[in-house]
Each structure stands twice: as C-alpha cells, then as structure tokens.
Amino acid sequence: MSSKSRTLLLVFALLGLGASSVSTFVHYKLLTTPNYESFCDVGSLMNCTEAYLSQYGSFLGVPVAIGGVIFFAVVALLAGMAGGPSSAARDNAAGYIFLLSTIGLAFTLYLAWASYLKLGVFCILCAITYVSVIAIFVVSGGATKYPMTTLPGRASRDLRALRSSPAALIALLVVLGGSVALVASFPNEQAAAQQQAEAVATYQPLSADQRKQVEDWWAVQPTVELPITPSPGTKVLIVKFSDYMCPSCGIAHNSLKAVLPKYEGKGVEFVLKHYPLEPECNPQLGGGNHYGSCEAAAAYEMAKGTPNVAKLDDWFFGNQQTLSRDTVKQAAADITGIKDFDARYAAAIETVKTDASLGHMLGVKSTPTIFINGRKIPGGGQPPAIYDMIIELALKK
C-alpha cells in the first residue's frame, strides 16, 4: 500500500470517527436529557433525531453510531500500523480494511436506504459517515494487490507476528476494550425513556430571571383566532397539533402530562388535534415518512370516550419506533378493546384529515405546534416549566 493510499485511509477514517463520535454523543443526550434538541435538527426533512430514534437507529440493541465509532477506530488503527517498516504488513492492512469496508458498505447502503427512502430525512452526520465508508472502500480496494482468498493465511501470519510488537498489541487491546466499554455503558433506550419521563414529572420551576423572560415574550405574541369552541367555563384553551411518531411530540406529551394535573378544575382545557407527517391522512403536506401515524391517530379517535384512551395515547408515544398498522391495531385491541379497527378506519381517518386541514389553515409547519389561548408556542417540545409558566400567565390574563 502506497503512502498516499495510507494517508487517504487515515483521513477518511478520522473524519468518519469524528462524525460517529458526535452522533453517539447526540444519541446519548437524546436518551438521557429531557427536551434535548440536537444542533443538526433543522426541520422535519433535515433531522438527526428522527434517524437516531427510529427503528433504524439501532442494530441488535446497539446504536449504529457506536458501530461507526468501532469501525472507523479499527480502520484508523490498521492504517496507522501500515506505516511500519514491514512491506508485508502495509500490503496486508489494505486487504483487512477492504474486507471491513465491504461489510461497512453493505450497512451504509442499507442505512442510506432507510434514511432517505423509508424515513425521508437527511442526517448530516450520517451522510459524513456514509461518504467516509465509501471512500475507504474505494481506496482500500485499489490498494489491495493480491487475491482476497489469500487473506486468511496472511492474517494468521500477522497474528503470530503481533506477539512481538507490544505497542501494536496494546493499541489493539485498547480499541477492543474501549468498544466493549462503550457498548456496555450506553443506556437502554426503553429504560432511558422511562427515566426521562420521571425526570419531567418532577420538574423544577423557572428562576425569577427565566420567568421574567417568558413573561416579556408572552406579552408581545400575536393571537390567532382558533375555530375551536371551548367547553363552558374554559379560561385557557390549549390546542396541540401532534404526530405520534414525532420525537419532539413525545417530549411535549410528557411535559404537558406533568403540568396539566396541576390545573384540573381551574378552567384549563386541552384539545388534541392530529397532524400526521404522512400523506395518507395529510395529503396537503406533500410528503412524509411516519408510516404508522395515520393509523395511530385513527385509533385514538376510535378510542375517544373509552376509559383507557389516555393509556392508549401514552402507549403510542412510548412505542414511537415500532408503530405500524399491525402494532397499532394490536394496541388498540389490547388497551381499549377495539376489535373492529378495519371497519371503523375509514370514518376515523376522515376526522384525522379534518384536523390536518385545520392545521394547514392555521399555518402549522411542523410538529408539535401548540397554541395556548391562540398564541403559538415556538420550537419543539418545551420543558414542563415553560408550559406551566405560560398557562399561569394565561389564567391571570
């Protein structure tokens, strides 16, 4: 392997390692920090959170970002070891990297298909790793000058030679040990979601300075006339346009769930409106990738008036990654006793479409969009203390 090929492999390995490390950090923060918003979430189409928290964000329970860290670290190590004096080691390293990158390329193509075609989102950090894997595959393939069938024999000789190189052996053990530690220390997604919900439920109120900032902001917000008739005695009307597969909607759900019990019997009314990011029931959207959202919204409409509709609502937000027509039907049957989902679906989906059309009329562009007494709350899911403060201000007004 030439020095140019080795340099290129090192550059792309370090580039991919950097992007994968940041991806791992973002994924970790999403699981452990309530209301965390990733810097690479620009909109519904350019969104890292959608990719990381989807069913494609993990493989066998391990985040794919960690797999990227391990892959690029091993490639960087092999490329670094290829700088030694042995020409055999340099040539063999190219073959090892080519074999690894062939496997990595298969995963890359699968993840790119899932991201761009199934989810319909662009993740900039993911794209950097895709480019790095492809580049490593091309460079290592060009640098491998021997049949791949000879690689097992070459590997056997290199493993024997590794015993005489303490530095290389230590580096290899560090990478392997670090990989195991990283996988073992990463939080379980379901347990992390439960911990986030518990943290939100025990939120701390805003400081005096924060309250002043929210009050000043609230005082200058324009009011939108909502074509929704509140119940008699309502002083504060909260309307949330939501999508059951939207991670930020899950955050908003947990935040409002923590706050609203405080205002029971005080004239605060909450109204859920559906705005699925799926063209089946939101055709004016022009696109969308949440292929279980329409079914979940329809199931919620069918469950209205049943004792366990709130449990079904919680279940949908707690199982966002696995929502599909089949899982929604099963949950609706198990939780609320709906056995005729298919027969009632057409009527329920018309209600969902009406909600989505209302959202378009009110200028809803993303989810969640929340109106409190006609004033729009910006951004994704806010911390519960923000909603608490705004409801308090609305009641005083």
C-alpha positions in Angstrom: 0.0 0.0 0.0 1.4 3.4 -1.0 1.9 6.2 1.4 -0.8 8.2 -0.5 -3.4 5.4 0.0 -2.5 5.1 3.7 -2.9 8.9 4.2 -6.2 8.9 2.5 -7.4 5.9 4.6 -6.3 7.7 7.7 -8.0 11.0 6.7 -11.4 9.3 5.9 -11.2 7.0 9.0 -10.6 10.0 11.3 -13.4 12.0 9.5 -15.8 9.1 10.0 -14.6 8.6 13.6 -15.3 12.3 14.4 -18.8 12.2 12.8 -19.6 8.9 14.5 -18.4 10.1 17.9 -20.6 13.2 17.6 -23.5 11.0 16.5 -23.0 8.8 19.5 -23.0 11.8 21.8 -26.2 13.2 20.3 -27.9 9.8 20.6 -26.8 9.6 24.2 -28.1 13.0 25.0 -31.5 12.3 23.3 -31.9 9.2 25.6 -30.7 10.9 28.8 -31.6 14.6 28.7 -35.2 15.6 28.7 -36.1 18.2 26.0 -32.7 17.9 24.4 -32.7 19.3 20.8 -29.9 18.3 18.5 -27.9 21.0 16.7 -28.4 19.1 13.4 -32.2 19.2 13.6 -33.0 21.9 11.1 -36.5 20.7 10.1 -38.7 17.7 9.5 -36.5 16.7 6.5 -33.0 17.5 7.8 -33.3 15.8 11.2 -30.8 13.7 13.1 -33.2 12.9 15.9 -35.6 11.3 13.5 -32.9 9.0 12.3 -31.3 8.1 15.7 -34.6 7.4 17.5 -36.2 5.4 14.6 -36.2 1.7 14.3 -33.1 2.0 12.1 -31.1 3.9 14.7 -30.0 0.7 16.5 -29.0 -2.8 15.5 -29.5 -5.6 18.0 -30.0 -3.0 20.7 -26.7 -1.2 19.9 -26.9 2.3 18.3 -25.5 2.3 14.8 -23.4 5.3 15.7 -21.4 3.2 18.2 -20.9 0.7 15.4 -19.5 3.5 13.3 -17.1 4.5 16.1 -15.8 1.0 16.3 -15.5 0.5 12.6 -13.6 3.8 12.0 -11.3 3.3 15.0 -10.3 -0.2 13.7 -9.6 1.2 10.2 -7.6 4.0 11.7 -5.6 1.6 13.8 -4.9 -0.7 10.8 -3.9 2.2 8.6 -1.6 3.5 11.3 0.0 0.1 11.8 0.6 0.0 8.0 3.2 2.8 8.4 5.6 0.3 9.9 8.8 -0.9 8.2 7.3 -4.2 7.1 6.1 -4.0 3.5 4.0 -7.2 4.1 2.2 -5.5 7.0 1.4 -2.5 4.8 0.0 -4.6 2.0 -1.9 -6.9 4.3 -3.5 -3.9 6.1 -5.1 -2.8 2.8 -6.8 -6.2 2.4 -8.1 -6.2 6.0 -9.5 -2.7 5.5 -11.1 -3.6 2.2 -12.8 -6.6 3.9 -14.1 -4.5 6.7 -15.2 -1.7 4.4 -17.1 -4.2 2.2 -19.2 -5.1 5.2 -19.4 -1.5 6.2 -20.6 -0.5 2.7 -23.4 -3.0 2.9 -24.6 -1.5 6.2 -24.1 2.0 4.7 -26.3 1.3 1.7 -29.0 -0.2 4.0 -28.9 2.8 6.4 -29.0 5.3 3.5 -32.0 3.5 2.0 -33.7 3.6 5.4 -32.9 7.2 6.0 -33.7 8.7 2.6 -36.4 6.4 1.3 -38.1 4.9 4.4 -37.8 7.8 6.8 -37.4 10.6 4.3 -34.9 12.5 6.4 -31.4 13.8 5.8 -28.9 13.5 8.7 -25.7 15.4 8.0 -23.6 13.4 10.5 -24.9 10.2 9.0 -24.1 11.5 5.5 -20.5 12.2 6.5 -20.0 8.6 7.7 -21.6 7.3 4.5 -19.1 9.2 2.4 -16.2 8.1 4.6 -17.1 4.4 4.3 -17.5 4.6 0.5 -14.1 6.4 0.2 -12.4 3.8 2.4 -13.9 1.0 0.3 -12.7 2.6 -2.9 -9.2 3.4 -1.6 -8.5 0.1 0.1 -9.9 -1.8 -2.9 -7.4 0.0 -5.1 -4.6 -0.6 -2.7 -5.2 -4.4 -2.4 -2.9 -6.1 -4.9 -3.4 -9.7 -4.0 -6.4 -12.2 -4.2 -8.7 -11.9 -1.1 -8.6 -15.7 -0.9 -5.0 -15.4 0.5 -6.2 -13.1 3.3 -6.8 -15.8 6.0 -3.2 -17.1 5.6 -1.8 -13.5 5.8 -3.9 -12.8 8.9 -2.6 -16.0 10.6 1.0 -14.9 10.0 0.3 -11.3 11.1 -1.4 -12.5 14.4 1.8 -14.5 15.2 3.9 -11.5 14.4 1.7 -9.3 16.6 3.1 -11.1 19.7 6.5 -9.5 19.1 5.0 -6.0 18.8 3.9 -4.8 22.3 2.8 -1.4 21.0 0.5 -2.8 18.3 -0.9 -5.4 20.7 -1.6 -2.7 23.4 -3.3 -0.5 20.7 -5.5 -3.3 19.6 -6.5 -4.2 23.1 -7.3 -0.6 23.9 -9.6 -0.4 20.8 -11.3 -3.7 21.7 -11.7 -2.8 25.4 -12.9 0.6 24.6 -15.5 -0.8 22.2 -16.8 -3.2 24.8 -17.0 -0.5 27.4 -18.8 1.9 25.1 -21.5 -0.6 24.2 -21.9 -1.7 27.8 -22.2 1.8 29.2 -24.7 3.1 26.6 -28.2 3.4 28.2 -31.0 1.0 27.3 -33.5 3.0 25.2 -36.6 1.9 27.0 -35.1 2.5 30.4 -33.8 5.9 29.3 -37.2 6.9 28.1 -38.8 5.9 31.4 -36.1 7.9 33.3 -36.8 11.0 31.1 -40.5 10.7 31.8 -39.8 10.5 35.5 -37.5 13.5 35.4 -40.0 15.5 33.5 -42.7 14.6 36.0 -40.6 16.1 38.9 -39.6 19.3 37.1 -38.2 22.4 38.8 -39.9 25.8 38.4 -38.3 28.6 36.5 -36.0 31.0 38.2 -37.0 34.7 38.6 -34.9 35.7 35.6 -36.4 33.0 33.4 -39.9 33.8 34.5 -39.3 37.5 33.5 -38.1 36.4 30.1 -41.1 34.2 29.4 -43.5 36.9 30.7 -41.9 39.5 28.4 -42.1 37.2 25.4 -45.7 36.2 26.1 -46.8 39.8 26.3 -45.9 40.6 22.7 -47.1 37.4 21.0 -49.9 37.8 18.4 -53.1 35.9 18.9 -54.6 33.6 16.3 -58.3 33.1 16.1 -58.9 29.4 16.6 -62.1 27.9 15.1 -62.5 25.7 18.1 -65.3 26.1 20.6 -64.1 25.6 24.2 -66.2 23.9 26.8 -68.2 26.2 29.1 -66.1 27.7 31.9 -62.8 27.3 30.0 -60.3 30.1 30.7 -57.3 28.6 29.0 -57.6 26.6 25.8 -54.5 24.5 24.9 -54.6 23.1 21.4 -51.8 20.7 20.3 -51.2 19.6 16.7 -49.2 16.4 17.1 -47.8 13.3 15.3 -47.4 10.1 17.2 -44.1 9.2 15.6 -42.5 12.6 16.1 -39.8 12.5 18.9 -40.4 16.2 19.9 -44.2 15.4 20.2 -43.3 12.7 22.7 -41.3 15.3 24.7 -44.3 17.7 24.6 -46.6 14.9 25.6 -44.6 14.1 28.7 -44.2 17.8 29.6 -47.9 18.6 29.4 -48.7 15.4 31.2 -46.6 16.6 34.1 -48.2 20.1 34.1 -51.9 19.7 33.3 -52.9 17.8 36.5 -51.9 20.9 38.5 -54.7 22.9 36.7 -57.6 20.4 36.9 -60.8 22.2 37.8 -59.2 25.6 37.2 -60.7 26.2 33.7 -57.8 24.8 31.6 -58.9 22.7 28.7 -56.6 20.5 26.5 -57.5 19.6 22.9 -55.5 17.2 20.8 -55.5 17.7 17.0 -53.8 15.3 14.7 -51.2 16.4 12.2 -49.5 13.2 11.0 -46.4 13.5 8.8 -47.9 11.0 6.4 -49.6 11.8 3.1 -52.4 9.2 3.5 -54.2 11.4 6.0 -52.4 14.7 5.5 -52.3 15.0 1.7 -51.6 18.7 1.7 -48.2 18.0 3.4 -46.8 16.9 0.1 -44.7 14.1 1.7 -43.9 12.5 5.0 -42.3 9.4 6.4 -44.2 8.4 9.5 -46.0 5.4 8.2 -47.8 4.5 11.4 -49.0 7.9 12.3 -52.3 7.9 10.5 -53.2 4.6 12.0 -52.3 5.7 15.5 -54.3 8.9 15.1 -57.3 7.0 13.8 -57.1 4.5 16.7 -57.1 7.4 19.1 -60.3 8.8 17.5 -61.9 5.4 17.8 -60.9 5.2 21.5 -62.4 8.5 22.4 -65.0 8.0 25.2 -63.5 4.8 26.4 -61.9 4.5 29.9 -58.4 3.7 28.6 -58.0 6.3 25.8 -55.2 8.1 27.9 -53.4 4.8 28.3 -53.5 4.2 24.5 -52.2 7.8 24.0 -49.3 7.1 26.4 -48.6 3.7 24.7 -48.3 5.3 21.3 -45.8 7.9 22.5 -43.9 5.3 24.4 -43.5 3.0 21.4 -42.9 5.5 18.6 -40.2 3.5 16.9 -42.4 0.4 16.3 -45.7 2.0 15.2 -47.3 0.3 12.2 -50.8 -0.7 11.2 -50.3 -4.1 12.8 -48.9 -2.8 16.1 -51.5 0.0 16.3 -54.3 -2.5 15.8 -53.0 -4.8 18.4 -52.5 -2.0 21.0 -56.0 -0.6 20.3 -57.5 -4.1 20.9 -55.4 -4.9 24.0 -55.7 -1.5 25.7 -59.1 -0.1 24.7 -60.9 -3.2 23.4 -61.3 -2.0 19.8 -61.9 -5.2 17.8 -63.2 -3.7 14.6 -60.3 -1.4 13.7 -60.5 -2.0 9.9 -64.3 -1.5 9.8 -64.1 1.9 11.6 -60.8 3.1 10.0 -62.3 5.0 7.0 -64.6 7.1 9.2 -61.9 7.8 11.8 -59.3 8.8 9.2 -61.7 11.5 7.9 -61.6 13.1 11.3 -57.8 13.0 11.2 -57.8 14.6 7.8 -60.0 17.4 9.1 -57.6 18.1 11.9 -54.7 18.2 9.4 -56.6 20.6 7.2 -57.2 22.8 10.2 -53.5 22.8 10.9 -52.7 23.9 7.4 -55.2 26.7 7.7 -53.5 27.9 10.9 -50.1 27.8 9.4 -48.8 24.6 11.1 -45.5 23.7 9.5 -44.1 21.1 11.9 -45.0 19.1 15.0 -45.6 19.7 17.7 -47.3 23.0 17.2 -49.1 24.2 20.4 -51.5 27.1 20.8 -52.4 28.5 24.2 -55.3 30.9 24.0 -54.4 31.4 20.4 -50.8 32.2 20.9 -48.3 29.8 19.2 -45.5 28.2 21.3 -42.4 28.0 19.1 -40.0 25.2 18.7 -40.4 21.5 19.5 -41.4 20.1 22.9 -40.7 22.6 25.6 -39.7 21.8 29.2 -42.7 21.5 31.5 -41.8 24.6 33.5 -42.3 26.7 30.3 -45.8 25.4 29.7 -46.5 25.8 33.4 -45.5 29.4 33.3 -47.5 30.2 30.2 -50.6 28.6 31.5 -50.2 30.6 34.7 -49.9 33.8 32.7 -52.9 32.9 30.5 -55.0 32.3 33.6 -54.1 35.7 35.1 -54.9 37.5 31.8 
